[in-house]
Amino acid sequence: MDISTLAVFVPACFALNMAPGPNNLLSISNATRYGFAKSCLGGLGRLLAFAIMIALAAAGLTAVLHTSEWLFHAIKIVGAAYLFYLAFQLWRARADEAGESGAPAKGTGSLARQEFLVAIGKPKAILLFTAFLPQFVDQSGVVTDQFAVLGGLFLAMECIAIALYACMGIHARRLFARPGGKRLFNRICAGLLASAASVLLVARRA
């Protein structure tokens, strides 16, 4: 793998990392409610899910999703249902729950599990790794080693994206400091999560 390949891969990959989506929205919401550090640590669940997907892509096992209609739909429906559940919880959240000092806060493990379930419930994300990463693999080289390098770079840039979206959440918390503003922010996030769930439900296999 040469420098020219990495020069194309890194910006293209970072654009994917920074694209708004359910997990990045969770980083904002969690930072707003529980603080920067917990939001970033919760993102470890997402990294684990993506690492599993990258391993599946490297092993070629994602071909199953291309051929199995019922498996694709099963993952899609479960993932969408979980997003709707999160949207419902966020919509009903009390305005005084946000903030590090106030209220009953979720543990880091709970936030990480939440991020993992949201990420793993998107079958198209698995297909994305199957379609995206191989474009930068030199077939004349050791494919598994190249997948490891590309996957490691993807996860490293995902860490940066998690931190940047958590920073957005901290600024959002300051912007929506009053209970009415917090409630509005929670409901905007809930609406966006519900919209993401709706998009997931109508998604088709590539």
C-alpha positions, -999 to +999 in steps of 0.1 A: +000+000+000+016+033-011+013+069+001-008+079-029-035+053-019-035+065+017-037+101+004-070+093-012-083+069+015-078+091+045-100+121+034-126+099+018-127+078+050-129+108+073-158+121+053-177+089+061-167+091+097-181+127+100-213+121+081-243+127+103-259+095+115-276+079+145-243+071+163-229+106+158-262+120+170-259+098+201-225+113+208-240+148+207-270+138+229-248+118+254-223+147+257-252+171+263-267+149+291-236+132+307-205+152+296-177+149+271-157+121+288-187+097+291-198+104+256-164+096+242-161+064+263-195+054+252-183+056+217-161+025+224-192+004+218-195+018+183-158+011+176-163-025+187-193-029+163-173-014+134-143-036+142-166-066+139-179-054+106-144-048+092-134-083+102-165-097+085-156-077+053-120-090+054-132-125+058-157-121+029-186-133+052-207-102+043-216-120+010-243-137+031-261-103+035-261-099-003-278-133-008-300-136+023-330-114+021-345-125+054-313-119+073-309-084+059-345-075+068-342-091+103-312-070+112-328-039+096-360-043+116-343-049+149-320-019+143-349+004+134-369-008+164-341+001+187-337+035+172-374+042+177-370+030+213-342+055+219-362+083+202-391+075+225-369+076+256-353+108+246-386+124+238-399+116+273-366+126+291-371+152+317-354+185+310-335+184+343-318+151+334-292+168+313-260+178+328-232+163+348-243+174+382-280+169+381-295+137+377-295+100+374-268+094+348-262+062+328-230+043+334-203+042+307-211+006+300-247+014+294-238+042+269-213+019+252-239-009+248-263+017+234-237+028+208-229-008+199-265-018+194-272+012+172-241+006+150-245-032+147-282-028+138-274-012+104-268-039+078-259-013+052-229-003+073-216-039+069-221-037+032-204-003+031-172-018+045-175-045+018-178-020-009-155+008+004-124-008+018-116-032-010-112-003-034-080+006-016-066-030-014-038-040-037-047-076-048-011-084-054-002-078-018-013-095+014-050-086+016-056-093+052-027-071+063-040-043+041-075-047+056-060-045+090-042-012+082-072+004+065-095-008+093-072+006+119-071+039+102-109+040+099-113+033+136-087+059+145-106+085+125-138+074+140-123+082+174-117+118+162-153+120+149-166+108+182-146+135+200-157+162+176-194+153+179-191+152+217-176+187+216-207+198+196-228+183+224-210+203+250-216+235+231-252+225+226-256+220+264-244+256+269-267+269+242-298+251+256-290+258+293-326+264+304-351+235+309-372+246+280-341+246+257-330+212+270-365+198+263-364+213+228-330+198+221-340+164+234-370+164+212-351+175+181-327+146+187-356+123+192-371+134+159-338+129+141-334+094+156-369+085+146-362+098+111-330+077+109-351+046+120-376+053+092-349+056+066-334+023+079-367+006+075-371+015+038-334+008+030-328-018+003-298-040-003-273-026-027 
